[in-house]
């Protein structure tokens, strides 16, 4: 199995998961608003569940956007710029992406370890579930960056 086909499979799984997480987020926020405004009952767990789902959506979605090249891009050189200049800019982009990915994956893992013993009282779960997507999203971005570098080197 090639890295591209592995990443294609990972992307399909993550997109299915993102669909479910986003649907859950919409439902929980709807439930929170409905219960507060119509039933006049406050559900103390809904903000925490919404925050949890939002965190997973953000970091997994960012990884998918990174793979698809859908993040913001600033063009500082014209399209007529030389091949060497384009290659240099691409190299700087890869190095910068690798640094950000290193921080997300590495520090995300550290943060997950630090929060293992912290409990979200309203849910009865570890706070690690709230920060785990940082490291997981970073790791996915790292895998997608490797695919991009291999593809670019073959060109």
C-alpha positions in Angstrom: 0.0 0.0 0.0 1.4 3.4 -1.0 1.5 6.4 1.3 -1.0 8.1 -0.9 -3.5 5.3 -0.7 -3.0 5.0 3.1 -3.6 8.8 3.4 -6.7 8.5 1.1 -8.1 5.8 3.4 -7.3 7.9 6.5 -9.0 10.9 5.0 -12.1 9.0 4.2 -12.3 7.7 7.9 -11.6 11.2 9.3 -14.2 12.8 7.0 -16.8 10.3 8.2 -15.8 10.9 11.8 -15.9 14.7 11.2 -19.4 14.4 9.7 -20.6 12.6 12.8 -18.9 15.0 15.2 -20.3 18.0 13.5 -23.8 16.6 13.4 -23.4 15.9 17.2 -22.1 19.4 17.8 -25.2 20.9 16.0 -27.5 18.7 18.0 -25.9 19.5 21.3 -26.0 23.2 20.7 -29.6 23.0 19.5 -30.5 21.0 22.7 -28.7 23.5 24.9 -30.6 26.5 23.3 -33.9 24.6 23.3 -33.7 23.5 26.9 -32.6 26.9 28.1 -35.1 29.0 26.1 -38.1 26.7 25.7 -38.0 24.3 28.6 -36.4 26.9 31.0 -34.0 24.1 32.1 -30.2 24.4 32.1 -28.2 21.4 31.1 -24.8 21.9 32.7 -23.1 19.2 30.5 -24.0 20.7 27.1 -21.4 23.4 26.9 -18.7 20.9 27.8 -19.8 18.4 25.2 -20.1 21.2 22.6 -16.5 22.4 23.4 -15.3 18.8 23.2 -16.9 18.2 19.8 -15.7 21.6 18.5 -12.1 20.8 19.5 -12.1 17.5 17.6 -13.8 19.2 14.6 -11.2 22.0 14.5 -8.0 19.9 14.6 -9.1 17.0 12.5 -10.6 19.4 10.0 -7.4 21.4 9.9 -5.5 18.2 9.1 -7.8 17.5 6.2 -7.6 21.1 5.0 -3.8 20.8 5.2 -3.8 17.7 3.0 -6.1 19.3 0.4 -4.1 22.5 0.4 -7.1 24.5 1.5 -5.4 26.7 4.1 -4.9 30.4 3.3 -2.0 31.1 1.0 -0.2 34.3 0.4 1.4 34.8 -3.0 4.3 37.2 -2.7 5.8 36.5 -6.1 4.3 36.7 -9.5 3.4 33.6 -11.4 6.4 34.4 -13.7 8.9 33.9 -10.9 11.7 31.6 -11.8 11.7 27.9 -11.0 14.5 28.3 -8.4 12.6 31.0 -6.5 9.4 28.9 -6.6 11.4 25.9 -5.3 13.0 28.0 -2.5 9.6 29.4 -1.4 8.2 25.8 -1.4 11.1 24.6 0.7 10.5 27.4 3.2 6.8 26.5 3.3 7.6 22.8 4.0 10.1 23.7 6.8 7.6 26.1 8.3 4.8 23.5 8.1 7.1 20.9 9.7 7.8 23.3 12.6 4.2 23.9 13.2 3.4 20.2 13.0 6.2 19.4 15.4 4.7 21.9 17.9 1.1 20.6 17.5 2.0 16.9 17.7 4.8 17.1 20.3 3.2 19.7 22.6 -0.2 18.3 22.1 1.1 14.9 23.4 2.7 16.7 26.4 -0.5 18.6 27.1 -2.5 15.4 26.9 -0.2 13.7 29.5 -0.5 16.7 31.8 -4.3 16.7 31.7 -4.7 12.9 32.3 -5.5 13.4 36.0 -7.8 16.4 35.4 -11.5 15.6 35.3 -14.3 17.4 33.6 -16.8 17.3 36.4 -20.0 17.7 34.3 -19.0 14.7 32.1 -16.9 12.6 34.5 -14.1 12.2 31.9 -10.5 13.2 31.7 -9.7 16.7 30.3 -7.2 14.8 28.0 -10.2 14.1 25.7 -10.3 17.9 25.1 -6.7 18.3 24.1 -6.0 15.0 22.5 -7.1 16.3 19.1 -4.2 18.8 19.1 -1.6 16.0 19.0 -3.7 13.7 16.7 -4.3 16.5 14.2 -0.6 17.4 14.3 0.3 13.7 13.7 -2.1 13.5 10.7 -0.6 16.7 9.3 2.8 15.2 9.6 1.7 12.1 7.7 0.2 14.3 5.0 3.3 16.5 4.8 5.5 13.4 4.2 3.1 12.5 1.3 3.4 16.0 -0.1 7.2 16.1 0.1 7.5 12.7 -1.6 5.1 13.8 -4.3 7.0 17.0 -4.8 10.4 15.3 -5.0 9.1 12.9 -7.7 8.1 15.9 -9.8 
